Amino acid sequence: MSSNTLTHPELAALIQARAGVAIDPVQLERPGVSFDEFGVDSLGLLGVVGELENRHGVKVTNGAESAKTPAEFLELVNSAFTTKAGA
């Protein structure tokens, strides 16, 4: 299996599935872009976090659902995955 690193395309797919918002993954990579610009709120991100925890068996860092930007969200999630991989 590939590494447990969440990518922009995977995040876009999860947001569409869990928050019902379709986003071009390239748009998530724009520097400084925020979830607000896409209409994704903390409740939507909470659904994404829940899906990731179920899928990977990893407790995602508290506060990931409050991330303001995709970059911040990916950093929090991927650090949780890295911590688990090193455990």
N, C-alpha and C positions, 0 to 999 in steps of 0.2 A: 504494500500500500504506500501511497505517497506520503510526504511529510505532513504533519498536523499543522500546517500553516494556512490560515484563512486568507484567501485572495480577494481582490476586488470583484471578479466575476462571481465567485461563490457568495460573497456578501450581497451582491445585487440580486442573485437568485433567492437567497434567504429572505431578503426584504420583500421581494415580490410575493413569496409564499406565505410569510408570517405577518407582514404589515399591509399587503395588498397594494404596494406601490411599485410600479415598473420604473426602473432606473437603468440607463445605459452604464455599464461598468466603467467606461472611460470617464464618465462624468464624476464618478466617485473618486477618481484619481486626481482631479483638479486640486491644486494647492489652495488651502483655505476654504474649500467648499464645506458647507454645513448641512446636517440632516434637515434642518428647517427649510432649506431651499427646495428640498424634494417633498416636503410634507410628511416626513417621518418623525414621529414623536417618541417619547421614552416608552410608551406602551408598546409601540411597534418594535422597538429595539428589545424590549423585555421578551417578546415572542421570539425574536432572533436568538437572544441569549439562551432561552429555554431549549430551543431546537438544537443549538450547538452543544449544550450540556448533555442532552439526551443522546445525541449522535456520537459524541466523543468521550462521554463519561468523565468530563472534566468540569470542575466548578470554575466558572468564569469569574474573574475578578469583580468584586462588588463595585458598582458604579459604572460598569460597562454600558448599562442601559441609559445612563445619563450622559454618555459621551456626546459631545456637540458636533464632532466631525468624523467622517469615515476613517481618517488617519488615526485619530485618537482611539476609536473603537477597535480597529485592527491591531493597534499596539497593545491594548489591554487584553484582547482575546488571545493574540499570539504569544504574549508573555505567559499567560495561563497554560497554554499548550506546551511551551518550552519548559516551564517549571515541572509539569507532569512528566514530560519526556526524560528529564534529567533526574527524576525521583527514583 
